Amino acid sequence: MADQAGTPRPDVTDMYAVHRVFRDTLGAAPRLVGDIATGDAARVEQVANYYDNILYFLEAHHDSEEVIVFPRLRERCPDQASLLDTLEAEHKEALKHLAVAREAVDAWPGANGDNAATAAQSAVAESLEALRVQLVEHLDQEEARALPLCAEHILAEEWGQLPGHALAGYQGDKVWLILGLIRQRMTQEQRDAMLAHMPPPARDMWTGFGEKAFNELSAQVVVQVSKG
């Protein structure tokens, strides 16, 4: 896509797939977390690790927007300063919820005794739901107001820096989980483009073992999230 001057502009619809990852996975948390039977340590470890990776991805995703997108929109859309102030404030608010959720998720597997385990399980569910409520409002506004600005004022090359920046800052232990969750929510055309533009090491990781690992986990956790 190019503007009237022929400058390539981005297809920002790929951001909907990323946002759906957060909407879907956090939306499924009450059931995925709440349905675990007391004493099922293996399932607690699995679900805690799953959400640990989601939280790390959210943090990296927001950071990439703040580094690559927001400064350029401020420069090129000075009349949108109020909107950008709001979006950045919402990012800061999300970080507060994220910190509470991460603390709860990290503590959950180590909770000993039925009462402590139940309390830890509730803390995880409640903190992830609080994050979801705050985040969905932010994503709604970002999609309705910021993405159209990005389509008009951000260059395709600049937009293309977002995935690499987010993955470079990602601190989770299952980057293939994040890639799979995003790809699962893309069109086939978007999946093909994503694979074509991946750096060779990332592409080799995905085709070599990442896709298989994602599909195996999908049979346990991710499929449940997709149906949530």
C-alpha positions as CSV (number, residue, x, y, z in Angstrom):
1,M,0.0,0.0,0.0
2,A,1.3,3.5,-0.9
3,D,0.1,7.0,-0.5
4,Q,-0.5,9.4,-3.3
5,A,3.2,10.3,-3.4
6,G,4.1,6.7,-3.8
7,T,5.5,6.2,-0.3
8,P,4.9,2.7,0.9
9,R,2.4,2.7,3.8
10,P,1.8,-0.3,6.1
11,D,-1.0,-2.8,6.3
12,V,-1.8,-2.3,10.0
13,T,-4.4,-5.0,10.1
14,D,-1.7,-7.4,11.4
15,M,-2.0,-5.6,14.7
16,Y,-5.5,-7.0,15.1
17,A,-4.0,-10.5,15.4
18,V,-1.6,-9.4,18.1
19,H,-4.4,-7.7,20.0
20,R,-6.5,-10.8,19.7
21,V,-3.8,-12.8,21.4
22,F,-4.2,-10.6,24.5
23,R,-8.0,-10.5,24.3
24,D,-8.3,-14.3,23.9
25,T,-5.7,-15.5,26.4
26,L,-6.6,-13.1,29.2
27,G,-10.3,-13.7,28.4
28,A,-9.8,-17.4,29.0
29,A,-7.9,-17.0,32.3
30,P,-10.9,-17.4,34.6
31,R,-11.6,-20.8,33.2
32,L,-8.0,-21.9,32.6
33,V,-6.8,-20.8,36.0
34,G,-10.0,-21.4,37.9
35,D,-10.7,-25.0,36.7
36,I,-7.4,-26.4,38.0
37,A,-8.0,-29.0,40.7
38,T,-6.3,-28.4,44.0
39,G,-3.1,-30.4,44.1
40,D,-2.6,-30.6,40.3
41,A,1.0,-29.2,40.4
42,A,1.8,-30.1,36.9
43,R,-1.2,-28.2,35.5
44,V,-0.4,-25.2,37.7
45,E,3.2,-25.1,36.4
46,Q,1.9,-25.4,32.8
47,V,-0.7,-22.6,33.0
48,A,1.5,-20.4,35.1
49,N,4.3,-20.6,32.6
50,Y,1.8,-20.0,29.8
51,Y,0.7,-16.7,31.3
52,D,4.2,-15.8,32.3
53,N,5.0,-15.8,28.6
54,I,1.9,-13.8,27.7
55,L,2.8,-11.1,30.2
56,Y,6.4,-10.9,28.9
57,F,5.0,-10.5,25.4
58,L,2.6,-7.7,26.4
59,E,5.4,-5.8,28.1
60,A,7.6,-6.2,24.9
61,H,4.7,-5.2,22.6
62,H,4.0,-2.0,24.5
63,D,7.7,-1.1,24.6
64,S,7.9,-1.5,20.8
65,E,5.0,0.8,20.3
66,E,6.5,3.4,22.6
67,V,9.9,3.3,20.8
68,I,8.8,3.0,17.2
69,V,5.2,4.3,16.8
70,F,4.3,6.9,19.4
71,P,7.3,9.2,18.9
72,R,6.7,9.3,15.1
73,L,3.0,10.0,15.5
74,R,3.8,12.8,17.9
75,E,6.1,14.3,15.4
76,R,3.8,13.8,12.4
77,C,0.4,14.3,14.0
78,P,0.9,17.2,16.5
79,D,-2.9,17.6,16.7
80,Q,-3.1,14.2,18.2
81,A,-1.0,14.9,21.3
82,S,-4.0,14.4,23.6
83,L,-4.7,10.9,22.2
84,L,-1.1,9.9,22.5
85,D,-0.9,11.2,26.0
86,T,-3.9,9.0,26.8
87,L,-2.4,5.9,25.2
88,E,0.9,6.3,27.0
89,A,-0.9,6.8,30.3
90,E,-2.8,3.6,29.6
91,H,0.4,1.8,29.0
92,K,1.7,2.9,32.4
93,E,-1.6,1.8,34.0
94,A,-1.3,-1.6,32.2
95,L,2.3,-2.0,33.6
96,K,0.9,-1.6,37.1
97,H,-1.7,-4.4,36.5
98,L,1.0,-6.5,34.7
99,A,3.3,-6.2,37.7
100,V,0.6,-7.4,40.1
101,A,-0.3,-10.3,37.7
102,R,3.3,-11.4,37.3
103,E,3.9,-11.4,41.1
104,A,0.8,-13.6,41.5
105,V,1.7,-15.9,38.6
106,D,5.3,-16.3,39.9
107,A,4.1,-17.2,43.4
108,W,1.3,-19.6,42.4
109,P,3.4,-22.8,41.7
110,G,5.2,-22.5,45.0
111,A,2.1,-22.1,47.2
112,N,2.0,-25.0,49.7
113,G,-1.1,-26.4,51.4
114,D,-4.7,-26.3,50.1
115,N,-5.6,-23.0,51.6
116,A,-2.5,-21.2,50.3
117,A,-2.9,-22.9,46.9
118,T,-6.5,-21.8,46.6
119,A,-5.6,-18.2,47.6
120,A,-2.8,-18.1,45.1
121,Q,-5.0,-19.5,42.4
122,S,-7.6,-16.8,43.1
123,A,-5.0,-14.1,43.1
124,V,-3.8,-15.1,39.6
125,A,-7.3,-15.2,38.2
126,E,-8.3,-11.9,39.7
127,S,-5.1,-10.1,38.7
128,L,-5.3,-11.4,35.1
129,E,-8.9,-10.3,34.9
130,A,-8.1,-6.8,36.2
131,L,-5.4,-6.6,33.5
132,R,-7.8,-7.8,30.8
133,V,-10.5,-5.2,31.7
134,Q,-8.0,-2.3,31.6
135,L,-6.2,-3.6,28.5
136,V,-9.3,-4.2,26.4
137,E,-10.4,-0.6,26.8
138,H,-7.0,0.5,25.7
139,L,-6.9,-1.9,22.7
140,D,-10.4,-0.7,21.6
141,Q,-9.2,2.9,21.6
142,E,-5.9,2.1,19.9
143,E,-7.7,0.2,17.1
144,A,-10.3,2.9,16.6
145,R,-8.1,5.9,16.7
146,A,-4.4,5.1,16.6
147,L,-4.2,2.4,13.9
148,P,-5.8,4.7,11.2
149,L,-3.1,7.3,12.0
150,C,-0.4,4.6,11.7
151,A,-1.8,3.6,8.3
152,E,-1.5,7.2,7.1
153,H,1.6,8.5,8.8
154,I,3.9,5.5,9.5
155,L,6.1,4.2,6.7
156,A,5.8,0.5,5.9
157,E,9.5,0.1,6.7
158,E,9.0,1.6,10.1
159,W,5.9,-0.5,10.9
160,G,7.9,-3.6,9.9
161,Q,10.4,-2.9,12.7
162,L,7.7,-3.7,15.3
163,P,7.9,-7.5,15.4
164,G,11.7,-7.6,15.5
165,H,11.8,-5.0,18.3
166,A,9.2,-6.8,20.4
167,L,10.8,-10.2,20.0
168,A,14.3,-8.8,20.8
169,G,12.9,-7.4,24.1
170,Y,10.9,-10.5,24.9
171,Q,12.1,-12.3,28.0
172,G,9.9,-15.3,28.1
173,D,11.1,-18.9,27.6
174,K,8.8,-19.8,24.7
175,V,9.1,-17.4,21.8
176,W,7.5,-20.1,19.6
177,L,4.4,-19.9,21.7
178,I,4.0,-16.2,20.9
179,L,4.7,-16.7,17.2
180,G,2.2,-19.5,17.1
181,L,-0.5,-17.5,18.9
182,I,-0.1,-14.6,16.5
183,R,0.0,-16.8,13.4
184,Q,-3.1,-18.7,14.6
185,R,-5.0,-15.4,14.4
186,M,-3.7,-14.2,11.1
187,T,-4.9,-14.8,7.5
188,Q,-2.9,-17.2,5.4
189,E,-1.5,-14.2,3.4
190,Q,-0.3,-12.6,6.7
191,R,1.2,-15.9,7.9
192,D,3.1,-16.2,4.6
193,A,4.4,-12.6,4.8
194,M,5.4,-13.1,8.4
195,L,7.4,-16.1,7.6
196,A,9.0,-14.5,4.6
197,H,10.2,-11.5,6.6
198,M,11.4,-13.4,9.6
199,P,15.2,-13.2,10.2
200,P,16.7,-16.6,9.1
201,P,17.4,-17.8,12.7
202,A,13.8,-17.1,13.8
203,R,12.4,-18.7,10.6
204,D,14.7,-21.8,11.2
205,M,13.5,-22.0,14.8
206,W,9.9,-21.9,13.8
207,T,10.1,-24.4,10.9
208,G,12.6,-26.6,12.7
209,F,10.8,-27.2,16.0
210,G,8.8,-24.2,17.0
211,E,5.6,-25.0,15.0
212,K,5.7,-28.6,16.3
213,A,6.1,-27.4,19.9
214,F,3.3,-24.9,19.5
215,N,1.0,-27.6,18.1
216,E,1.8,-29.9,20.9
217,L,1.0,-27.3,23.5
218,S,-2.1,-26.3,21.6
219,A,-3.5,-29.8,22.3
220,Q,-3.3,-29.0,26.0
221,V,-3.6,-25.2,26.7
222,V,-3.8,-23.2,23.6
223,V,-6.7,-25.0,22.0
224,Q,-8.7,-24.4,25.2
225,V,-7.8,-20.7,25.0
226,S,-8.9,-20.5,21.3
227,K,-12.3,-21.9,22.3
228,G,-12.6,-19.7,25.3
